[in-house]
Amino acid sequence: MYNHHTDSELLQLSREGRHAAFKEIHWRYSGKLFRYAHARINNREDCKELVQEVFEILWKSEKEIHNLKSFLYTVLKFRIINFYEHKSVVKKFSDYISRFKSDLTIVEDEEPEIEQLRSVINRSMEGLPARCRETVRLRIDEELSLDDIATRMNLNKGSVKQYLTMAMNYFRKVHSPLYRSK
């Protein structure tokens, strides 16, 4: 029905509430955007999620878009950059937790060591907002994936990533004196 319309016309119709016009935009660009993302990220699920985020941004965008194709690819490019930055933060967070665990005094019995670790982590997390604290607990205590945490907390995956990044920055700030003195 809308396949003969230009991108500009589809965008205008979509903004007027015609969902079929937005579906046509999605149909027109989702495959191309997926291939663009997949050439840069070799994970189908991550690519699908990034493309979905691009269309969510388009749907919510209230600014005037002069070139739809350019807008979509630019948003995707920045989502890919954020994806790699987040992977870096998650790796640093994981390395930090490993290093943090190794800095604790080793106790003969594992149970006291685990309790000591939990105590230090809990004290460190007191300065975090409640939702951020809960995200870290689910990641560390239950070893849940980002998707599982998002489902459990009724959040989107992006919010979970933001909470973990916030926690990492906080932990780095709170515990940096420990590492500077070594």
C-alpha positions in Angstrom: 0.0 0.0 0.0 2.9 2.4 0.8 5.6 0.8 -1.2 5.5 3.6 -3.9 5.9 6.4 -1.4 9.1 8.2 -0.9 11.0 8.1 2.4 9.9 11.7 3.2 6.2 10.8 2.5 6.4 7.7 4.6 8.0 9.6 7.5 5.3 12.3 7.3 2.5 9.6 7.2 4.1 7.8 10.0 4.1 10.9 12.1 0.5 11.4 11.4 -0.2 8.1 13.1 -0.3 5.8 10.1 1.4 2.7 11.5 1.5 1.0 8.1 3.8 3.8 6.8 6.2 3.1 9.7 6.0 -0.6 8.9 7.0 0.2 5.3 10.0 2.1 6.5 10.9 -0.8 8.8 10.5 -3.2 5.9 12.5 -1.0 3.6 15.5 -0.5 5.8 15.7 -3.3 8.5 17.5 -5.8 6.3 20.0 -3.2 5.0 20.7 -1.9 8.5 21.1 -5.5 9.8 23.7 -6.3 7.1 25.5 -3.0 7.9 25.6 -3.9 11.6 26.5 -7.5 11.0 29.5 -6.5 8.9 30.8 -4.7 12.1 29.5 -7.0 14.8 29.5 -10.7 14.2 26.6 -11.5 16.5 23.1 -11.8 15.0 21.2 -11.2 18.2 23.2 -8.0 19.0 22.7 -6.8 15.5 18.9 -7.4 15.7 18.8 -5.5 19.0 20.8 -2.6 17.6 18.5 -2.3 14.5 15.5 -2.5 16.8 16.9 0.4 18.9 17.4 2.4 15.7 13.7 2.1 14.9 12.7 2.9 18.5 14.8 6.1 18.2 13.1 6.9 14.9 9.7 6.3 16.4 10.3 8.5 19.4 12.2 11.2 17.4 10.4 14.5 17.2 13.1 16.4 15.4 12.8 17.1 11.7 14.5 14.5 9.5 15.6 15.6 6.1 17.2 12.4 4.9 15.7 9.2 6.4 18.4 6.9 5.1 21.2 9.1 6.4 19.4 9.4 9.8 19.0 5.6 10.2 22.6 4.8 9.3 24.0 7.6 11.5 22.0 6.4 14.5 23.1 2.8 13.8 26.7 3.9 13.5 26.6 5.6 16.9 24.7 2.6 18.5 27.6 0.3 17.2 30.1 2.7 18.8 28.2 2.6 22.1 28.0 -1.2 21.8 31.8 -1.5 21.6 32.3 1.0 24.4 29.9 -0.9 26.6 31.7 -4.2 25.8 34.9 -2.5 27.0 33.3 -1.3 30.2 31.8 -4.7 30.9 35.3 -6.3 30.4 36.8 -3.6 32.7 34.1 -4.3 35.3 34.7 -8.0 35.1 38.5 -7.5 35.4 37.9 -5.1 38.3 35.7 -7.6 40.2 38.4 -10.3 39.7 41.1 -8.0 40.9 38.9 -6.8 43.8 38.4 -10.4 44.8 42.1 -11.2 44.7 42.8 -8.1 46.9 40.8 -9.5 49.8 42.6 -11.3 52.6 42.6 -15.0 51.9 40.9 -16.9 54.7 41.5 -20.6 55.3 37.8 -21.6 54.9 35.9 -20.6 51.8 32.8 -19.6 53.6 34.4 -16.8 55.6 36.1 -15.6 52.4 32.8 -15.4 50.6 31.2 -13.6 53.5 34.1 -11.2 53.7 33.8 -10.5 50.0 30.0 -10.0 50.2 30.6 -7.6 53.1 33.1 -5.5 51.2 30.9 -5.4 48.1 27.8 -4.6 50.2 29.6 -1.7 51.9 30.9 -0.5 48.6 27.4 -0.5 47.1 25.8 1.5 49.8 26.5 4.7 47.8 24.8 3.4 44.7 21.1 4.1 43.9 18.8 1.2 44.7 18.1 0.1 41.1 21.8 0.3 40.3 22.6 -1.8 43.4 20.0 -4.4 42.5 21.4 -4.7 39.0 24.9 -5.3 40.3 23.6 -7.9 42.8 21.8 -9.8 40.1 24.9 -9.7 37.9 27.3 -10.8 40.7 25.3 -12.9 43.0 23.1 -14.7 40.5 25.4 -14.3 37.5 22.5 -13.3 35.3 23.0 -12.1 31.8 22.0 -8.5 30.8 18.9 -9.8 29.1 17.9 -11.8 32.2 18.5 -8.8 34.5 16.4 -6.6 32.2 13.6 -9.1 32.3 13.7 -9.6 36.0 13.8 -5.8 36.7 11.3 -5.0 33.9 13.9 -2.7 32.2 15.3 -2.5 28.8 18.8 -3.8 28.2 20.1 -0.3 27.7 19.1 0.7 31.2 20.8 -2.4 32.6 24.0 -1.4 30.8 23.8 2.1 32.1 23.4 0.9 35.7 26.4 -1.4 35.4 28.5 1.4 33.9 27.4 3.7 36.7 28.4 1.1 39.2 31.8 0.5 37.5 32.5 4.2 37.6 31.5 4.4 41.2 33.6 1.4 42.3 36.6 2.8 40.4 36.2 6.1 42.2 35.7 4.6 45.7 38.5 2.0 45.4 41.0 3.8 43.3 43.2 4.7 46.3 43.6 0.9 46.9 45.2 0.5 43.5 47.2 3.7 43.4 49.1 2.8 46.5 50.4 -0.5 45.0 
